[in-house]
Amino acid sequence: MARITLKVTPNAKRNEILGWETAEKAGGPGVLRVKLRVPPLEGKANREVVAFLAECLGLPKSSVVLTHGEKSRSKVVDIAGLDDAEIRVRLAAIDSGPRDG
């Protein structure tokens, strides 16, 4: 199981993975920046980030679990079935263009 930190921007024109941002602390794994088209109301952005990441990684939604940050733009998700390296490979391999999710 892998754990990644996200920085989510809701209310975007489309769902999009912007890439990895360097972690503040030296040696940190980095933060994945994600744009979502849904507003941050009533858990919509949380559900959308799980579904969008699962789609991008080729996994079922049940493999992606939001563990921290339910009411924050900074979120932590656990991803079952992949390690950190495989997540980076899969995200790098997808089209960097927008996805409607």
C-alpha positions in Angstrom: 0.0 0.0 0.0 1.2 3.5 -0.8 0.3 6.8 0.7 0.4 10.0 -1.2 -0.3 13.6 -0.3 -2.5 15.7 -2.6 -3.1 19.4 -3.0 -6.6 19.7 -4.5 -8.0 22.7 -6.3 -11.8 22.4 -6.6 -14.1 24.3 -9.1 -11.7 23.9 -12.0 -12.8 23.8 -15.6 -11.9 20.1 -15.8 -10.3 17.3 -13.8 -6.6 17.4 -14.3 -3.4 16.1 -12.7 -0.8 18.9 -12.7 2.1 16.9 -11.5 4.4 16.5 -8.5 5.4 19.5 -6.3 8.6 19.3 -4.3 8.0 18.6 -0.6 8.7 21.3 1.9 10.9 19.0 4.0 14.0 17.7 2.5 13.7 14.1 1.5 9.9 14.2 1.4 8.0 12.3 -1.3 6.4 15.4 -2.8 2.8 16.5 -3.2 0.6 15.6 -6.2 -1.3 18.6 -7.4 -4.8 17.8 -8.7 -7.6 20.1 -10.2 -11.2 19.0 -9.9 -14.3 20.3 -11.6 -16.6 19.8 -8.6 -17.1 22.2 -5.7 -15.9 21.4 -2.2 -19.5 21.0 -0.9 -21.0 18.0 1.0 -18.0 15.8 0.2 -18.3 16.1 -3.6 -14.6 16.9 -4.0 -13.6 14.1 -1.8 -15.6 11.5 -3.8 -14.4 13.0 -7.0 -10.7 12.9 -6.1 -11.0 9.2 -5.1 -12.8 8.4 -8.4 -10.4 10.4 -10.5 -7.3 9.0 -9.0 -8.6 5.5 -9.3 -9.4 6.1 -13.0 -6.0 7.6 -13.7 -4.2 4.7 -11.9 -6.4 2.0 -13.5 -7.7 0.8 -10.2 -11.1 0.3 -8.7 -12.4 3.1 -6.5 -12.2 0.8 -3.5 -8.4 0.8 -3.8 -8.2 4.5 -3.1 -9.1 5.6 0.4 -9.1 9.2 1.7 -7.4 9.0 5.1 -6.8 12.7 6.0 -8.0 16.1 4.9 -11.7 15.7 4.4 -12.3 19.4 4.9 -9.0 20.7 3.5 -7.4 21.2 0.1 -4.4 19.2 1.4 -5.4 15.5 1.5 -3.8 12.1 2.1 -4.9 9.0 0.3 -3.9 5.4 0.7 -3.7 3.4 -2.5 -3.9 -0.4 -2.3 -2.1 -2.6 -4.8 0.6 -0.2 -5.9 3.8 1.1 -4.4 5.1 4.7 -4.7 7.3 4.0 -7.7 4.4 2.3 -9.7 2.1 5.2 -8.9 4.6 7.7 -10.3 5.1 5.5 -13.4 1.4 5.2 -14.1 0.7 8.9 -13.5 3.7 9.9 -15.8 2.4 7.5 -18.5 -1.1 9.0 -18.7 -1.9 11.8 -21.1 -1.0 15.0 -19.3 -4.1 16.6 -20.7 -7.4 17.0 -18.9 -9.8 14.2 -18.1 -13.5 14.7 -17.5 -13.6 11.9 -14.9 
